[in-house]
Amino acid sequence: MIQRDQAVNAKRDRIMARADRQIWVTFQKEGIHKYPAALTDPALATGDEYDVSFLGYPHRHIFHFKVWLDVRHNDRDVEFIQFKRWLENLYSSATLSLDYKSCEMMADDLYIEISTKYPDRGVWIEIAEDGENGALIKYESHRPQLIRI
């Protein structure tokens, strides 16, 4: 019985040691952007119910951000309230701007800042326009392969 309990505990410990751990935070930013190609690209300015040429003009959105960050242990490796405030300040301090970028472009810009401060960690960034349509980009870390026992 003791050997079985030890085996079960050892297996559980191995599983927990290999678990992926992430924190996530959300925040919102108001922004103006446009998609200039929408004015002239025939695939976008179709003149029918699929016409999105209006996207070629500056228009407002509330951009919804959700950012996941790999953490290395369970005891506040990165404190998520501080992480969230730092992310928000990247826009407040004009380190980053929304400009006229796509959600994917904004995610790439944000990833560059995050990976500089938190190197060698996986980061997932989801950005949505008005909480309705958006993009998710998964920037995987280059973690060493775990040894399987």
TORTOR-719186 format. One record per residue: z, x, y of N, C-alpha, C, O in turn. Coordinates in steps of 0.001 Angstrom, whole numbers, plus 500000, padded with zeros to 6 digits. Layout:
<nodes>
ZXYZXYZXYZXY
...
</nodes>
This chain:
<nodes>
500000500818498805500000500000500000500000500864501262499262500585502207
500822501906501277500905502787502444499586503504502656499135503637503794
498953503972501580497666504657501700496611503720502284495811504129503125
496609502457501836495640501491502365495875501258503856494914501214504625
497131501108504280497447500935505700497019502157506506496492502027507610
497248503340505951496829504558506642495313504622506779494802505035507819
494596504219505745493124504223505781492612503218506812491678503506507560
493229502044506845492832501020507818493098501519509236492254501367510118
494262502112509453494596502641510777493650503769511182493236503837512339
493310504634510267492396505743510559491017505218510926490383505715511857
490558504216510195489247503628510501489269502979511884488350503176512678
490311502210512169490447501576513486490466502628514596489816502461515628
491216503713514379491301504776515378489943505424515620489604505735516762
489152505634514548487807506209514709486910505268515510486161505710516381
486987503992515217486177503003515937486563502980517405485694502965518278
487856502976517683488313502936519074487931504219519816487596504166521000
487975505348519151487631506620519797486150506656520178485781507295521163
485305505976519407483861505995519683483409504836520567482224504740520887
484304503974520959483932502784521736483346503175523088483820504106523739
482314502454523498481805502603524860482759501873525784483172500748525499
483107502513526891484042501923527848483392501908529218482907502930529704
483390500760529821482825500618531157483734499723531984484406498828531471
483728499999533283484283499041534235483099498425534956481997498972534922
483317497290535608482262496722536450482889496093537671484023495615537655
482098496115538738482508495506540000481332494709540547480175494953540204
481657493756541403480614492982542076480872493011543577482010493137544031
479793492890544329479894492730545777478581492161546270477589492125545542
478589491716547520477402491099548120477106491744549466478010492168550185
475835491808549784475404492307551091474253491448551595473333491116550847
474320491095552871473208490406553505472144491444553833472460492555554259
470891491080553632469822492016553942468512491314554226468299490163553846
467655492030554892466306491573555208465350492491554461465488493714554503
464396491903553788463367492740553190462044491996553198461967490824553565
461000492712552780459670492119552678458883492878551636459251493982551233
457787492264551204456893492843550211455503492843550844454736491904550633
455164493880551618453930493866552404452666493556551600451755492910552119
452594493999550357451392493763549543451153492277549293450027491869549010
452200491470549394452061490036549121451103489350550090450543488302549767
450913489924551261450018489317552255448546489418551864447749488541552198
448189490483551161446765490734550922446365490861549457445180490737549144
447280491095548575446946491260547158446540489905546578447338488968546591
445310489788546068444854488492545542445682487972544366445691486771544098
446368488858543675447237488397542587448508487746543119449193487025542395
448821488006544398450027487451545017449696486366546042450352485326546091
448685486617546850448229485643547855447138484797547208445955484937547520
447553483925546309446603483178545465446096481893546101445076481358545665
446781481386547119446356480142547758446661478893546950446240477802547336
447375479016545848447734477846545033449251477794544866449980478407545645
449731477068543857451177476933543682451863478250543305453091478339543345
451086479269542940451656480567542599451618481542543775451997482704543627
451171481088544923451061481917546115452446482360546583453343481539546773
452604483660546763453857484205547282453580485096548500454317486048548762
452533484783549223452176485596550388453286485597551443453377486534552236
454127484567551463455237484510552419456199485680552246456936486016553173
456200486304551068457073487449550833456661488674551657457427489630551776
455466488642552216454987489739553040455638489792554409455473490772555135
456371488760554769457070488712556059458555488988555836459096488662554779
459212489585556825460657489814556668461390488490556413461174487493557101
462249488519555417463048487333555083464431487783554609464616488891554105
465390486878554791466799487170554535467191486783553111466710485801552545
468085487598552565468717487298551275470174487725551335470558488563552151
470964487145550472472262487704550130472027488402548797471757487759547783
472132489722548814471932490499547599473252490581546847474277490980547402
473210490200545587474383490219544712474292491456543828473318491632543097
475299492305543897475345493536543132476375493405542019477455492851542227
476044493910540850477023494097539772476755495490539223475645495805538794
477792496313539244477643497718538864478645498033537763479847497806537908
478121498565536652478942499025535540478972500548535573477966501183535889
480116501134535248480262502580535214481019502965533955482068502395533658
480482503939533209481193504447532041482508505076532475482571505800533469
483549504788531717484837505440531930485231506135530634484745505794529556
486115507109530758486421507970529619487725507613528912487975508069527797
488534506819529543489780506381528901490200505047529508489601504576530475
491218504455528937491616503099529307492575503015530481492845501917530968
493095504133530948494131504070531971493580504423533350493949505438533941
492699503576533846492175503666535214491503505012535498491785505667536501
490620505401534599489816506606534817489146506519536183489147507485536947
488581505366536480488076505046537818488695503698538166488467502711537466
489462503648539221490115502401539611489069501492540236488461501854541244
488848500309539651487689499518540060487756498953541462486704498721542058
488915498721542018488964498255543411488519499375544347487786499132545306
488955500589544072488505501729544886487003501956544724486304502247545695
486517501821543502485078501980543235484277500949544024483272501281544652
484723499713543988484039498643544721484025498930546223482984498812546868
485167499303546773485242499584548214484327500745548595483682500718549644
484274501762547739483386502899548006481923502443548020481161502833548904
481533501620547042480158501113546995479829500306548248478777500502548857
480722499406548632480490498606549835480347499492551066479512499231551932
481165500539551141481114501437552300479823502242552370479438502690553450
479154502432551249477861503122551296476883502368552198476042502979552857
476997501045552225476119500224553072476711500064554465475973500094555450
478024499894554571478664499735555881478506500977556743478349500884557961
478548502151556097478438503411556836476988503852557015476725504900557605
476054503061556510474614503349556596474199504555555752473123505113555966
475045504964554791474601505974553829473410505420553062472449506135552780
473488504132552728472387503416552086472021502214552936472853501678553668
470776501800552832470364500584553526469462499776552593468847500316551673
469401498487552849468573497606552031467113497678552458466209497482551646
466890497960553740465540498092554292464631496972553783465028495808553723
463428497342553427462450496378552893462190496678551430461062496551550954
463229497076550719463093497542549345463218496409548338463822495369548602
462623496652547174462800495737546044464198495949545468464860496939545780
464638495024544636465933495173543967465954496452543131466969497147543080
464838496760542477464764497963541653464888499232542498465555500186542098
464248499240543656464350500400544555465776500569545065466277501689545156
466428499461545398467814499523545858468715500073544758469623500860545027
468461499654543511469262500144542386469099501653542221470081502360541999
467867502151542327467645503594542212468395504353543304469029505370543023
468331503873544536469049504519545642470552504542545375471217505554545595
471074503420544903472508503325544632472900504257543485473942504910543533
472059504310542462472357505187541324472472506644541761473353507361541287
471607507085542645471648508484543106473018508798543706473591509853543432
473542507887544521474865508101545120475966508095544065476853508949544078
475903507126543150476941507020542112476921508251541218477975508810540914
475740508679540795475657509816539869476072511125540523476469512064539833
475985511198541852476463512391542554477991512442542524478584513497542299
478614511293542754480083511239542761480659511211541344481720511783541096
479965510550540418480436510403539037479353510920538082478661510120537453
479198512237537967478121512769537115478387512535535630479524512336535202
477313512564534871477381512474533405478033511190532907478782511196531931
477736510091533595478244508784533162477085507799533147476195507852533995
477112506914532183476153505824532189476487504867533318477656504610533607
475452504345533947475608503397535050474583502299534845473405502579534624
475015501067534917474103499926534909474229499256536258475333499048536760
473091498921536842473104498266538150472240497018538079471069497071537705
472843495893538445472132494615538525472166494177539988473226494130540612
470991493860540519470906493364541892470058492104541867468953492097541323
470583491039542459469883489760542481469757489257543911470650489449544736
468640488615544184468434487964545477469066486580545417468647485725544638
470069486377546240470751485083546338471358484636545012471560483441544795
471649485577544132472234485248542840471280484514541924471711483904540946
469992484560542223469012483748541497468050484579540657467907484330539460
467393485554541259466421486400540574466767487840540878467184488161541991
466597488710539898466967490086540172466507491047539107465608490756538317
467143492196539104466781493276538195468044493925537651469081493956538313
467938494436536444468999495217535810468372496521535360467393496525534613
468941497635535816468470498950535383469650499668534748470741499722535316
469415500222533552470441500932532799470134502425532860469151502895532289
470976503145533549470852504594533673471826505184532657473034505204532891
471312505655531553472167506136530467472603507561530719471849508374531252
473825507850530330474336509210530466473780510056529332473207509541528372
473955511321529460473542512241528407474791512763527708475079513959527691
475515511811527134476739512163526435476398512882525135475405512550524487
477202513851524753476967514491523455477151513467522344477970512554522453
476390513628521290476517512735520139477904512866519537478430513971519403
478482511757519182479793511782518539479650512240517099478645511972516442
480647512919516631480651513345515247481115512168514400482196511623514622
480312511789513449480658510671512570481487511184511404481097512128510717
482624510558511190483506510961510103483348510002508949484006510160507920
</nodes>
